[in-house]
Structures are given as C-alpha cells and as structure tokens.
Amino acid sequence: VGNGVTDDYHDYVGTFEYWWTHGLISDATYRILRVHCDHEVSEHPSDACIKALVDADTEMGNIDPYSIYTLPCNDTGSLRYSMVYYNRPEVQKALHANVTGIPYSWETCSDTVGENWGDSPKSVLPIYHELIAAGLRIWVFSGDTDSVVPLTATRYSIDALKLNTLKNWYPWYYNGKVGGWSQIYKGLTFVTVTGAGHEVPLHRPLQALILFKHFLKNKPMPS
C-alpha cells in the first residue's frame, strides 16, 4: 500500500502536523485546524474548519502538494494522452476494463467516483487487523515529500494498530546511500522512501524497484 488513506482521524492529525512541521502553514492556522477539524471533516466540516483549510491552501502557495519540493507542472498533455489512450475500445478490452459498459469516459481523477461511491469506511484499521490475522503479508510505504497523504498520517495510523515491533526503526541503503527508513512489525512492514512524493515510482524509480523486489522476496529492506 503506497501513501494510502487509512483512518480519517489519524490521517487528518498527521496531515496537519506534516503541513506545519514542513513550514507550509502558519502556527495560527495549524492551531485552528487541530481544534476545529476533527475526524468528521471529510463529511461534515464546520465553517471554522472550512475557513482554516482555505487559509492553509493559501499559505502553501503554488506548490505541488503531492511532491512539495518538485516544481508544479502545468502541462496537462500527459493527462490528455492517458485519457485518450485508456478510452480506446481495444485498450479497455486488453485490460479487461469497463466490462459492464459504463456510459461515461474514463478520467484520471473522476468526480463521478467520489459523487457515487457511498461505502467508503472512515477507517480500514479493522480490515488490516483481519488481514494480518489471516496471515496476509502486508507492506506499507510512504514517499516523504507527499503532503496529501503524508508519512506522518500513515505512522499515526500504523501506531493505532498496536502491533508488536520485530525490528525497530532503521535506515535502508542503496548504492551506499540512505534510501529511506523502515520498521518491521508482526504482520506489517513500513518503509519510507526519501525524496519521493505521492507516486513513489515516478519520483524515485530505482528505490521503488528495490522496495518491490524485497517485498516479492519477503526480505527486509537492505541495511
């Protein structure tokens, strides 16, 4: 699971903390967010919370929130190309996609999904417990420059699982360089990738490949 939304309460606490500790928002806005934006913010935000979120967005300025140290890219060409490509009938057939004949076109970030998906749980922590108990091997990884689903949010969520630690926090290496950090729990491995945004393979392809290979081999990240 890469930079995945996990639990509304811990995700919001961790996200606001990330914004503040990375100098993206003011002290005053951070305090207001902590007071007025609780775990219900995704469904029933208060007026004070909405204002604080707007203020936070203004204070962050023109950055790429999915990779805060990457220059914003205003070229939408790749998005257009992908939408044209994935809406081609032969491509959808090859991918076994749209087998139900959905009447609208595929989009990279479709509002249709958000407007019609009504069974999204506020927390998937119980699902993690269920899968871990069933013996499923789970790895969770976070690019550390993502401010949308930041590593602080994921760390709070993992901590809420109350899993026993098998190997404490340690740096992992590639070509003699620190590639990130990792901690191994009973039933779950957490890995961070230094300098990567929300899409880890896009920003750090080599480190992402190393991570993927170690997951497939069921080996800890190299130390």
N, C-alpha and C positions, 0 to 999 in steps of 0.2 A: 504494500500500500504506500503510495508516494504522495506526500504532502496532502493527506486525506482529512476531510472534515470528519470528526469523531464524536464529539459531545458538545452540545451547544454551550453549556455553562463554561466548561474548561476552555473551549475554543475561543470564546469571547474574552475571557480573562487573559489568556495567553496572547491573544492578538493585540489587545490594548497595551499590554505590557511590552510587547515587541515594538509597537509604534513608538512608545515613549523612550525605551532604552536605546533605540537606534536613532534618536533625535529627530523623529519625523513629526512629532506633535509636541505642543506646549505642556508644561506642568498642569496648568489650569484645565485644559481640555482633557487630559488624562484623568484628573480627579473627577471631573463631571461624568466621564464615560464609566468610571468604576462605580459611581453612585447611582446613576440613572439608567444604565444599560445592563439589565440583568439577563438571565437566560431566556427570557421571553422576547428579547429584542427582535428575533427573526420573524415573529408573528404579530406581536402587539407592542411595538416600540412606543414609548411615551414621547410627548412633544419635546421634552428636555433632552431625551436620548437622540432623537432625530436631529435636533439642532447641534448637539455635540458631534455627531457623525459628519454632518455637513462642515462644521468648523474643522474637524480633523482632516477631511478631504482637502479643504482649502489650504491648511497649514502644510500638508505634504507636498503640494505643488504638482508640477508636471513631471512626475516620475512614473516609471513602470512598476506598479505595486507587486507584480509577480516576480520581479527581479530588480530590487531597489537601486543597485549600482550599475544597471545597464541603461544606456540612453534609450528613451522612448522611441519606438519605431512607429511612425505614422503611415508607413507604406502598407496598404491593405491588399496589395497584389496577391500575396500568398494565400490570404483568406479567400479571395475571389477564386483563385485557381483551385483550391481544395473543394470549395462548394460546387464548382462546375464538374470537377472530377468525380466526386462522390455521389453526384446526382445522375451520372451516366448509367443507363439501364444495365449495360454489360458489366460495369464495375460493381453495382449492387448485387447482380446475380453471382458474380465471382466471390463476393464476400458473404453471400447468403444473407444479405441485408434487405430490409423492407419487404419481408416475405408476406406481410399482412396487407400490403398495398396502401400504406399511409398516403393520404391525398396531398400533403404539403411537402415542400422540398426540405432536404437535409441542410442544416446550418451548423456552423462551428459552435456557436453558443446560442441555442434556440430558446427564445422566451416561451415557446409553446410547451416545452417540457416543464418549466417552472410553474406555468399557469395551470397545468392539468395534472401534475403529479401530486397526489394528496396523501400518500402513505409514507412520507419520509420521516423516520423517527428522529426525536430530539437527541437521542444518544444511541450509538451502536456498541457501547461498552458491554451490555449483556450479550450481544452477539459474539464479541471477542471471547468472553468467558466460555460461551457454549462451544465455540470452535476450538479453543485451547483445550477444553476438557475432552473433546473428541479426538485430540491428538494431531490436529492440523498444524503444520509448520508455518508460522507467520513472521514475516519481516515487515517492518515499517521504516520508511526512510524519509528524510527531510532535507531539502536544499535550504541552506541557512540564509539566503537573501530574499526569500519569499515572505512578503508581509500580508498576504491574503489568507493563507493557511500556514502560519509560521511554525518553526520548530518549538517555540515556547508553548504554543497551544497544544501541540502533539505531546510534549513532555508532561504537561499537566494531565492530559487525558490518560496517558500510559501510567502515570503515577497513581491515578484513581483506580486502576485495575488491581493494585495491591499485589503484584506478582513478586515472587522471590527472585532476588538477583543471583545469577550464576557467575557472571563476570562483570566487575564494576567498570565504570566509565573509563575508556582508554582511547588514545589516538590510533587511527589506522593509516597505513602508508602505501604509497605507490611511487615507484622510482625514487625512493628516498625522501619523498615529500609527504607532509600530512595531507591526507585526502578528506579527513573528517574525523568524527568520533563515533564510538559505538558502545552500547551496553547490552548485555545478554541477560534476559530474564527466563524464567521457567515457562516455556511456551511461546516466547516472543523475543525477537531481536530488533533493536532500534539502531539505526545508522543515520548519521548526518553526513552531508556532502558539502564541503567548504566551497563557497563561491557560486553555488548553484541556486537557481531560482525555482519557481514552481515546477517547471518542466526540467527535471534534473538531466535527462539525456541530451536535451538541447544545449544546455549551458556547460555541462561537464561530461561529454560523451565517454571519455576514457574511464573516468571514475565510475560512471554508471555501468559500464561494461564489466568492470572489476566487481562491483557490487552484485550484478546479476549472475556472474559466474560463481561467486561464492555462495549465493543463495541456492543455485542449482546443485552445487556440490555439497551443500549443507555444512559449509565451513565458516568459522568466524572471519571477520574482516582481518586482513593481514596487519600484524603489529610488529 
